[in-house]
């Protein structure tokens, strides 16, 4: 009796299917997964749908805001501006207080 699936044929069939699946796995790894990993290790963004490796752009560049390194300097400049405004307001208040006391003294001298 001549059988179609002998042990030798089954082992060859199993090993060939295993080899094809293993080759497919390595091909998938190298052609699909690896480009994304290489892109991300380079500090870029990987889009798996379009398979595009893009350079990220800072929001500060788009909106015209100061870069993160310049933020501290911009914040310090704004704080200095606020302190100057507060100082001028304090001087104006002091001038009003002096003028009020002068007017009170003049009114008190006029009434006596």
C-alpha positions as CSV (number, residue, x, y, z in Angstrom):
1,X,0.0,0.0,0.0
2,X,1.3,3.4,-1.0
3,X,0.5,6.2,1.4
4,X,0.4,9.9,0.3
5,X,1.4,11.4,3.7
6,X,4.3,9.5,5.1
7,X,6.3,10.6,8.1
8,X,9.1,11.8,5.8
9,X,6.7,13.9,3.7
10,X,5.0,15.3,6.8
11,X,8.3,16.4,8.3
12,X,9.4,18.0,5.0
13,X,6.0,19.7,4.7
14,X,6.2,20.9,8.4
15,X,9.7,22.2,8.0
16,X,9.0,24.0,4.7
17,X,5.9,25.7,6.2
18,X,7.9,26.6,9.3
19,X,10.7,28.1,7.1
20,X,8.2,30.1,5.1
21,X,6.5,31.5,8.2
22,X,9.9,32.3,9.7
23,X,11.0,34.1,6.6
24,X,7.7,36.0,6.6
25,X,8.2,37.0,10.2
26,X,11.7,38.3,9.5
27,X,10.5,40.1,6.3
28,X,7.7,41.7,8.3
29,X,10.1,42.8,11.0
30,X,12.6,44.3,8.5
31,X,10.1,45.9,6.2
32,X,7.3,47.1,8.5
33,X,8.5,47.4,12.1
34,X,12.2,48.3,11.7
35,X,11.7,51.5,9.7
36,X,9.4,52.9,12.4
37,X,11.9,52.0,15.1
38,X,14.8,53.6,13.2
39,X,12.8,56.7,12.6
40,X,11.8,57.1,16.3
41,X,15.3,56.5,17.6
42,X,16.4,59.3,15.3
43,X,14.0,61.6,17.2
44,X,11.5,61.9,14.4
45,X,7.8,60.9,14.1
46,X,6.7,57.7,12.3
47,X,3.3,57.5,10.7
48,X,2.5,53.8,10.1
49,X,-0.4,54.5,7.8
50,X,1.5,56.5,5.2
51,X,4.9,55.1,6.2
52,X,6.4,58.6,6.4
53,X,9.2,59.6,8.8
54,X,8.6,63.2,9.5
55,X,10.7,65.9,11.3
56,X,8.7,67.4,14.2
57,X,8.2,71.1,14.2
58,X,8.0,73.1,17.4
59,X,4.7,74.8,18.1
60,X,6.7,77.9,18.9
61,X,8.0,78.1,15.4
62,X,4.4,77.9,14.0
63,X,2.8,80.4,16.4
64,X,5.8,82.8,16.7
65,X,6.0,82.3,20.5
66,X,9.5,82.3,22.1
67,X,11.3,78.9,22.1
68,X,11.5,77.0,25.4
69,X,15.0,78.3,26.0
70,X,13.9,81.9,25.4
71,X,10.8,81.4,27.6
72,X,12.7,82.1,30.8
73,X,14.2,85.3,29.4
74,X,10.8,86.4,28.1
75,X,9.2,85.6,31.5
76,X,11.9,87.5,33.3
77,X,11.4,90.5,31.0
78,X,7.7,90.5,31.6
79,X,8.3,90.2,35.4
80,X,10.6,93.2,35.2
81,X,7.9,95.2,33.3
82,X,5.3,94.3,35.9
83,X,7.6,95.3,38.8
84,X,8.2,98.7,37.0
85,X,4.5,99.2,36.6
86,X,3.9,98.3,40.3
87,X,6.7,100.8,41.3
88,X,5.2,103.6,39.2
89,X,1.8,102.9,40.8
90,X,3.3,103.0,44.2
91,X,5.0,106.3,43.4
92,X,1.7,107.8,42.1
93,X,-0.1,106.6,45.3
94,X,2.6,108.1,47.5
95,X,2.3,111.4,45.5
96,X,-1.5,111.4,46.0
97,X,-1.0,110.7,49.8
98,X,1.4,113.6,50.1
99,X,-1.0,115.9,48.1
100,X,-3.9,114.8,50.3
101,X,-2.0,115.6,53.5
102,X,-0.9,119.0,52.1
103,X,-4.5,119.8,51.3
104,X,-5.7,118.7,54.8
105,X,-3.0,120.9,56.4
106,X,-4.1,123.8,54.2
107,X,-7.8,123.3,55.1
108,X,-7.0,122.9,58.8
109,X,-4.9,126.2,58.7
110,X,-7.8,127.9,56.9
111,X,-10.4,126.8,59.4
112,X,-8.3,128.0,62.4
